[in-house]
Amino acid sequence: MSSKTPTKASNTSTQPSATYGEGSIRVLKGLEPVKQRPGMYTRTDNPLHIIQEVIDNAADEALAGFGKRIAVTQHTDGSVSVEDDGRGIPFGLHPEEQVPVVEIVFTRLHAGGKFDKGSGGAYSFSGGLHGVGVSVTNALSTRLQVTVSREKQVAQLAFSGGDVIEPVTVRPAVSGDRKNGTTVRAWPDAKYFESAELPKAELVHMLRSKAVLMPGVTITLTNEKSGEVQTWLYKGGLRDYLTQSLNTDPIIPLFEGEQYAANADDNFAEGEGAAWCVAFTEEGSPMRESYVNLIPTVAGGTHEAGLKDGLFNAIKGFIEMHSLLPKGVKLMPDDVFSRASFVLSAKVLDPQFQGQTKERLNSRDALRLVGTFVKPAMELWLNQHVEYGKKLAELVIKQAQARQRAGQKVEKKKGSGVAVLPGKLTDCESRDLSLNEVFLVEGDSAGGSAKMGRNKETQAILPLRGKVLNAWEVERDLLFKNNEIHDISVAIGVDPHGPNDSPDLSGLRYGKICILSDADVDGSHIQVLLLTLFFRHFPKLIEAGNIYIARPPLFRVDAPARGKKPAAKFYALDEGEQTAILDKLRKEGCREGAWSISRFKGLGEMNAEQLWDTTLNPDTRRLLPVAYGEPGFADTEVSFNKLMGKGEAASRRELMELHGDAVEIDV
């Protein structure tokens, strides 16, 4: 056979070897998803977070008033045990599943006692809301054993890799057994973690902070290898903790407070609220820690934003009342917050976290909750301590003046000869590049709502008419023939350039350039056209991290009052989030169909307040940064050419035929 004639084998070798049919779909059962993608459920640099999940459960018992002691032991064989004197996990059969409850807790995702939020629920306030915590610990451990003392009985069982290897055994309690409580001992599986060692400093910090947040609860850490035993029992609460943690003296006495909603409160559920302690210092790095239902939120969130909002409004009001503000000085929230150290502990009935590791609180209501309680308390404190208030005002004004001077320096550097700004641009008042942001808004009506809802100090609005020109194949010197592109370039203060150019970015007028379009297909198309413009003709702005995509919601769910929770509005980005919201309402006892669902046909349907709450407010919005992916500029350019090139219709058709079924289209 001629070498030029391909054999059957060589011909088929270029084709995909696998077929795609019904049998190609694999369903991950039980705890398999955790083992396949552990990084979606926990930190994988070390096992601290999976141990923290067990500690959090013990802390939830203490938070609910059923425990006074938590003992953590690092054993010589690498395992860690957590013992509490709470009520003990029930070990009888679940009424629906007919499986021991303690087994369900450790082997089923989205199972636990914390979803029951109605009156009489096991936990009114708890940190574990996803219901995947200790089941993740179990999945990622070579062995996990549980001992429960409850109702004069002791139950034991053990798992390996999430599977039961020693079923539940129950025996009567004898002399020497604890009356109530749970002990969990876990052997983390090293193959899932970069390091099998628990970071000692982080573990100590976490246990110490939990003791601070639960006055009267004794927490111990025992290291069997070294014999070291550490004990924490705090009665002074947040003030003592913050004072010990500060590296410099505060300029005024610490401001602390605590307030929780009463049963008659129409705005918040009974028991929701916060405790806080704040110190203002002139120098040194601020110390900041926040918690939600004892869970440390290292990335902050809406509860910290509420503290910031409450402090700013109270101090700003005090400064205005006493006419302390020099002419030409404008106060910003960061002028107050930049020199504040604090410990904040919020209680939220149904906290929504960003990611399973719960590092940031996303609940919009938490901003209003904390701000509502902090502001009047701070106002009262300032009026009772006027001299201290004036001293604090002096610090805040000094911060504002320093910020404005820095902004003026940037303005001078830009020089003269600035192009005349577009008439439809509604500019912001600030000239501080680190604060300023411009929203490129789809449509005049949405632009009108955005203008009314924005923060005029730092947010500019540039409405765009219709769909922006596909600039992929437009020559650079012909770009300004298009009015929309001309206006965008002049507004942001940067000229079009290529990937290898060194453009002058000193004229950049905004630190964030945000694409704001409808949450539907047309909005996505406008996003793509604008991203094409920036990728092709303003690539250095993407490299510098100046381009963002705002994500407005597609749905609004109006929920009636249910149990302790008052009537509320929820916003969902898509149908997936809408389904999650409805599931949550059902778990809270909301009657099927008692809610109403509205779909926003466009941004123009939102009033100014809704647009601010969901899309413009830096504390509650969702803003995605735009960056280059791993392959690099050249590979990305090939992909863009296939998607946006005028002569690439055949390539696009092939792409849609290959992958069209994998895309959910909203029409």
N, C-alpha and C positions, 0 to 999 in steps of 0.2 A: 504494500500500500504506500502510495506517495506520502512523503512527509508533509506535503501541502494540504492533504485531505484530512480534516480532523476526524478522529475516531469518535465513537459515541461517548466514550468515557471522558475524553478531553472536552467535548462539547458541553456535557452536563456539569463539568467541574466549575464552570463560570456561573452557574445558577445557584440560588440558595438551596441548601440541602434539606432544610426543614420545611414541612408543609404547615399551613396555618388553618386549623380547623377547630371543631368543638373541643377536641382533646388537648388543644394547645393552651387552653385557659386553666391556670392553676389557682386553686382557692387555698389561701393560707388559713389554717385553723388554729384555734387555741392561742398559744403564745408564740407561734411561728413568726408572725410579723415582727415581733420584738427581736427575735434572734437574727432574722434576716436583715433588719435595719435598726440596730440598737441606737444609732445616733438620732433617730426620730423621737426616741422616748427618754433618753437620758444623756448625760455627759459621758463621753468615752475616753477622756484623758486619764481618769482614775475612778475607782468605785465609790467615791464619797457620796454622789447623788443617790445611788440606789440604797445606801445605808441611811441617808437622810430621809428617804421615803418611809422607812420603818420608824425612825425617830419622830417624824412628823405625825404618824399615827398615834404614837404614845403621847405626844404633845397635845394632839386634839382631845384626847381623853382628859388631860389636865386642864385644858382650856374650857372644856365643858363642865369642869368642877368635880370630876370623878377620880382624880389621881393627884398625889402629892410627891411622887418620886419617880425618876427615870434614871436607870443605871445602864451605862454603855460600857462594854468590856471588849478590848482588843486581845484576842487569845493568841497563844504562841503558835498555833497551827495556821494563822492567817485569817481565821474567821472572826466575825464581829457579832456580839449579841446585844440586844436591846431589851431591857426588862422594865415593865411599868406595873403600877398597882391600880390600874383602871378597872373597868367592869369586866374585861375579858371578852374576846371575840366569841359570839355564839357558835356552838358546835353541833346543835341539833340540825335536823333536816330542813332545808329550805322548802316552804309550803308549795312552791310551784315547780322548782327544779328537782326536788327529792334527792338532793345531794347535801352533805354537811356544809353548813354555811361557811365555816372556817376554810374549807377546801375551795369553795367558790371565790372567796376573797383573794386567795393566792394564785388562782389558776385562770380566772376569767377577766379579760379586759372589760372596762366599763361596768364593774360591779363593785358595790360598797355601800356603806351606811350613810354616805354623805349626800346622796341625791335626794333623800327624803327631807325636804325643807319645811314641810307643814308643821302645824303645832303638834307637839309630841314626837317630832322626828328625833332620831338618835343624836344628830349633830345640828344645832342651829347655825353655828359658825365653825368652819373647818377649812384647812388649807388644801386638802385633796379633793378636787372637784371633778377631775377627769375620770376617776375610778380606775386608773391604770397603774397607780404607784407601786404597791408591794407586789403586784403580779409581775411587774418589770424586774424588781429585785429577784423574784423567784426564777424568772426565765433566764437571767444572766448569772445564776449561781450554780456551782457544781452540786451543792447540797444546801438545803434550807430546812430547818426543823422548827416546829412551833409547839409551844406548851402553853395551855390555857387553863387557868384556875377560875372556876365560876360555879356558883350555886352548889358548893360542897362537892364538886367533882373536878377531876383533872383530865384534860384531853391532850393527846399528843399525836402528831403526824409529821411526816417528812417528805421532801420533794428532791428531785434531781433534774436540773435543767428545765424546771417547770412542771415536770410530771410527778405524780404521786408514786412514791416507792414504798412508803410505810403508811397504809391507810389509818384513818382516825381510830384511836383506841381510847376508851373512857374508863376511868377507875374512880372509886370513891376517894375523897381527900382524906389524908391521914395527918397525924401530928407532924408538924414541921413544914407542911405545904402552905403556900400563901393562901389567903382567903379569896382574893380576886386578883386578876392581872394577866398579862400576856408576856411571854418571852419568845423572841424570834432570834434565831442564830443562823447567820448566812455565811457561806463560803463563796465569795465572788469568783466567777470564772475568769481567769487572767486573760484568756484568748480574746475577750471582748474589750479589753482596756489597754491603753498605751503603757500604763504602769499599774501594777497590782497594789502598790502602796497607797494607803490613805494619807493625804497631806495633813500632817499633824496641826499646823497652824490654822488651817481652814476648819478642821474638825473642832478644835478648841474654841475658835471664834464663834462657830455656829451654836455649840452647846452653851457657851457663856451668854450669848445674846438671847437664847431661848429662856434661860434662867432669869434674865433681866425682864423679859416680857411676861413672865409668869411669876410674879412675886409670891413667895411662900412655897414654891415647888423646888425641891432639892434635886439637882442633876449631878451625877458623878461620872467620871471617865477613869477606867482602870486599864492599865497596860500590864498584862501578865508578864511580858518579857522583862521589862525594867522594874516592875513592882510599883511604879508610880501611880498614885491615886489623886485625882483632882476633883474638888467638890465646889459647886456654885449654889449659893442660896442668897438671893437678893431680896431686900425689903424696901430699899430706897428707890427702886424702879429706874425710870429713864434718866432722871437727873444725875444720879450717881454714875450711871454708865457713861453718859455724855461727858461729864466732868473728868472722869478718869481717862477718856479717850482723846480729849483735846490736847493739842501740842502747843497751844498758846492761850493766854488768858482772854476771856471775853470782855468787850468794852462796856457791857451792861449786865445786870443779873440775868440769869437764864430765864427765858419765857417758856413756861410749861402749862399744859392744860389737858383736859380729858373730858369728852362729852359723847354721850350715846343717845340715840333717839328713844323717846318714850313710846308707850303703847298708843298714845293719841296722836302721834306725829303722822301727818298725811303724806309727807314727802319721802320718808324713809321707813324701812322695816324696824320693828322694835329691836333694840340692841345694836343696830348699826351705828358706827361712829369712829372715833379715833382718840388716841392718846399721843401727845407730842411733847418734845422738849427741844428748844431752839437756842443756839448761842451765836452771837455776831462777833466776829474777830476782824481786826484790821490787817493781819498778816498771817502767813502760814497756809497750808492746804486745808480746805474745809473737810470736816469729817461728816459723812452722810450715810445713814442707814435707814432703810424703810422695810416694813413688813406688812403682809396682809394675812390675817388669821395665823400669825406666827411664821408664815413662810417668808424667808428673806427675798426681797425683790431687788437684786443687785443692779438691774438695769432701770430701776425706777418705775415710772408709769403714771397713771392718772391720779393716784392718791398723792404722789409728790407734787403733781401739777396743781392739785387742790390746795395743798399747803402753801405753795408758791403764790397762788392766786389770792388766798386769804391774807397772807402777810403783806403782799404788795398793796392790795386795796386798803387795808387798815393803815399802813404806814403812809401811803399817799394821801389818804384822807386827813391824817394827823398833820402832815406837812402843809396841806392846803388850808386847814383850819387855823393854823398858827402863822400863816403867811411866811413860811420859811424858804420857799423856793425862789432862788435868784432868777432874774429876768433872762429869758432865752434858754433855760435849762428844762428839758423834758425828761420825765422819769420813765424808765422801762422796768418790767418785772425783774430782769437780770441785775439791775442796779441794787435791788434789795437782796436777791437770792445769791448773788455771787460771793458774798461774805458770810453766808449763813451756814452753820453746821447744825445738824439735827438728827434726832432719832424719832421716827414716826411709826406708830403701830396702828394700823387701820383694821376695823372689823367690818367685813362686807359679807352680806348674806349669801350672794351667789357670784363670787369673783370670776371674771374671765381673764385668763392669762394668755400671754403670747408664747406659744410653744409649751411642750410638756414639762420642760424644766422650770417653768413658772418664774422666769427671771424678770418679767415685766408685766405689770397689771394693765389690762386694756379696758376695763369696765368704765364706760363713760360716766355712769352715775357717781363713781368714786370721786371724780373731780368736784362735783357739786356738793357731795356729802362732806368731804374734808374742808373745802373752802367755806361752806355754810357755817361750820362749827368754829373754825379757826378765826375768821374775820372779826366777829363780835367779841370774842375772847381777847384778841390782840388790841382791839379798839379800847376795851375797858382797861386793859393793863396800861396802855399808853396814857390814857387820861388819868389813871391813878398814879403814874410815875412820869410826870411831865418833863422833869429834868433829864431822866434817862431817855425819854422819847426824843428830846431835842438832840441829845448826843447821837442817838441812832440816826436821826434825820441828817445830821452833819455827815456821817459816814456814807449814807445812801446818796446824798447830793454830790459828795466827792467822787463816788463811783460814776455817777451820771456825767459829771464834767470831764472825767478822764476818758470815758467812752466817746463823748462828743468831740473832744480834742483829737482823738485817734481818727475819727471819721473825717474831720476837717483836713487832716494831713493827707488822707487818701484823695480827697476832693482836689486839693491844690496840685497834687502830683499829676492829675489827669490833664491839667493845662487848659488852655482856652481852645476855641474853635470847635466846640462840641456841636454836633449836628442838631438841628431843631427836632425835638421829640415829636413822635406822631400825635396828632390831635386826639385820637381815640384812646390813647394811653392814659389811664388814671394812675398817676405816679404815687409813690409813698413819700412820707415826709423825711424819713431817716436817710442818712447818707453812709450808714455803717454797712459795709459789704457783708459782714458776718451775719447780720440780721435781715437784710433786705431780700425779698423774694418777689418774683413776677410770675403771674399765672397767665398762660396763654389759653384763653377760654373760648370754647366753641360756641358761637352764636351771640347775638346782641342781647337777647333776653336773659340768657345765663350770665352774660357779662354784667347786666344791670343788677341781678341778685348778688353777684360776687362783689360788686362795688359797694353795695349797701351792707353786706355781711362781713367784709374784710376788716382787718386791723389796719387802719389807714396810716399808722405810723411806720409799719414795716412791709406792708403788702401792696404791690402794684397789680393792676389788672389791664391786660391787653386783649380785647375781644377780637376774634377772627371771624370773618364772614365766609361761610361755606367751607369747602374743602381746600386746603392749601395745595398749591401746585406740587406735583411729583417732581422733585428737583434732582432726581438721580442722574439724568442725562443732560441737565441744563449747564451750559458753560458758566463759569464763575462771573464773567463780566456781563452776562445777560440776566443774572439773578434779579437785579433791582428793577427789571421791567415789571416784575410781579409786585403789586402794592403790599400784599400781606408779608412777603419775605423781606421787602425793604423795611417795613415797619418793625418787624421782629429784630432785624440786625441793628437798626438805629436805637431801638428801645434798650437792647441788652448792652450796646456800646462796644461790640466787637465786630470786626469785618470778616467776611467769608475767607476761608483759608483751606489748605490741604493738609494731609497727615504729616507731611515732611516739612511744612512751613514752621516758622517761629513767629506767630502773630503777636501783636501788641495787646496783651490782656489787661493793661493798666486802666483802660477805659471801661472795663466791665462794671456794670452798675448794680448787679444783683448776684448775691452768693448762690441763690437757688433759682433756677429757671424751670418752672413746673408746667407740664402739659396737663390741662384740665379739660377732658371731653366727656361726653355722655358714657354711661356704663353699658351701652348696647353695641351692636356690630358697627354702626356708622361711627360711633365714638372711637372704636378700636381702629377703624380705617384712618381717621384723622390722626390718631396717635402714631400710626405707622408712617404716615406722610411727614409728620413733624420729626420723628426719629430719623427718617431718611434724610431730611434736610440737615439735621445736626451731624449725622454720621458722615455725610458727603462733604458738607461745606463748613462745619464748625467742630471738627473732631477733637480739637484741643479742649473744648468745653466738656466733652464727655470724659476725656482723660483726667481733667482736673476735678471731676465729680460735681459739676455744676448743674447737670440735667436730671430732672426728676419727673416721675409720672404720678399724678394725684389719682386716687381711686375712690370715686364717689359711689354710694350704694345704688343698687338697682331696685331694692324693695324696702318698704317700711312695714313693720308689723306692729299694730296697736293692740296691746294686751290689756285685759281688764284686771282689776284687783284680784289677787289670789293669795289666800292665807295672810301671812305677814307682809307680803309684797304689795305695794300700791300699784295702780294702773301705770303702765309705762309704754314708751315707744322704743322699738328696737330697729336697727338698720342692718341690712344684709347686702354684702357685695354681689352675691349671686344666689342661685337656687340651693347650692350646697349649704351656705350659711343660713339661708331661710329655713331649710329642713332642720338644721341643728337648733335654731331658735325655737321652732315649733316643738321639737322633742323636749327641750328644756321646759317649755311652758306646760306640756303634758305631765312631766315629772313633778312640777310644782302644783299639780292639781287643777290646772286650768281645763275647763270643759271643752271638748272637741268643737271647733268652729266658733268659740266665744270670741276669738280674736278676729281682727280684720287685716287684710293684706293689701297694700297699695304698691303699684309698680310705677316707678318714675319713668315717664317716656323720655325725659331729658332733663338736663340741669335747670332749664328754664322753669320747670314745674316746682322746683324747690324755692321756698321763700328764703330770705337772707339768713334768718336764724338757723334753719335746717342746714343750709350750705356751710355756715360757719361751724356748726356742731360736728358735721360729718366729714368735711373736706378741707376746710381752711384753718381750723384751730390746731396749732402745732401740738397741743396736748392730747387731742382725740382723733386726729385724722390718720389716714394711712397714705404714706408717701414713699414710693419706691425709687431708690437711686438707680440711675442708668449707668452701666459700666460695660467694658468690653469683656467677652468671655475668654476662656482659656486658649482657643486656637490662635488668636492674634488677629491683627488688622487684615492681613491678606486673605485668610480663609473666610473671615466675616464678609469681606468685600465680594467674594465669589457668591456667597449665599444671598447677599443683598441684590446683586445683579440679577440673579435668577428670579427673585421676588418682585423687583421694581423695574427691571429693564423692559423697554417697549418691545424689543424683538425676542422676548423670552416667553411668549405665550405657550409654546410647546413644552418648555421645561416646567412651567407652572402647572400645566394640565397633568403632566406626568407625576409631579409632586402630589397633586390632589388625588389622583387615582391611587397612588401608593399609600398615602397616609390619611386620606379624607375620612375614613371610618373612625379614626382615632380622635377626631375633633368634635366637640359638642358645639353645634351652631345655634345661636339664638336668633330666630327670624320672626 
